[in-house]
Amino acid sequence: MTDTFETEMGGGFGRIAYIKPTGSEDAHRLGLIPANVDLPHGMKLYVLHAEDGSVLGYTDAYASAYGAAVQNELTPVSVH
C-alpha cells in the first residue's frame, strides 16, 4: 500500500501529530478511503492527525506514520 500524506504537513498546524489506529470500515465511513477502493476486511490503518483533528494522511504501517510526523518536524503521539 502506498502511504498517503499531504506534502505540506507542517503548514499552519501545531507541533504535535496524533497517530490513531483506524479500521478499514471506519476509514471508509469517515471518507478517508474512496468508496470505490476495496481494502481487506478488518485491515488496520494508521491515521496521522494535526492538533486540530484534521487528517494529515494515513498508511498501513505505524512506523510510516511515525516517520512522516518526525520528517515534518512534528512530535508524534499515539492515540488509542
N, C-alpha and C positions, 0 to 999 in steps of 0.2 A: 504494500500500500504506500502511496506517496503521501508524505507529510504535507499538510496544508496549513500554512501560516501566512499572515499578512506581511508584506515586505517592510512596512513602516511600523513595526510593533511598538516602538518606544514613543512615537509621536503623540503628544497630548495626553499621555497616560501617566499614572503614578509609577513608582519604582517597584511595586510588588506585583507578581503574577501568580494566580492561583491555578493549580493543576487539579482537575476534577475528573475522576473516572466516570464514564457515562456509557451505558449500554447502547447497542446499535438501535434498538427500538426507540429509546428516548432521544437519540440523536436525530432520527427521522421525525419524531413528534415535535422536536424543538426547531426543526428546519435547518439543522446543521448539515444534513446529508440530503441531497435532492431525492424526491420520491422515486425517480426512475433508476436510482443507484441501489443495487441489492448488496447487502452485507450479510455475512453468515449470521444466523440466529444466535443471539447471546454474545456477539462479539463486543469486546470492551474497547472503547476509545478513550483517549486522554485529551480533555479539552482544556486549553490554556485561556484563562480569563484575565482581563485587566482588573484593576481595583474597583472600577465602577460596575463590574459584572459583564461587560461586553466581551464577546468571544474574539480572541486574537487568532486562534487556529486550533487544529486538532490533529491527532496522529494515533496510530495503533500501538505506540510504544511510549511508556513513561519516560524513558531516557531521552527520547527525541523531544518531548515536550519540555523536559527539564533543560536540555541543551539549548533549545530555541530561546527560552527565557534568559539563560545566562549569556548567550551570544548577543542578546539585545539589551544587555546591562540591566536586566530585571532580576529581582530576588524571587525565586520560585518557592511557593508554599503549597503543600499538599492539602486538599480538601477531601473529606470522606463523605 
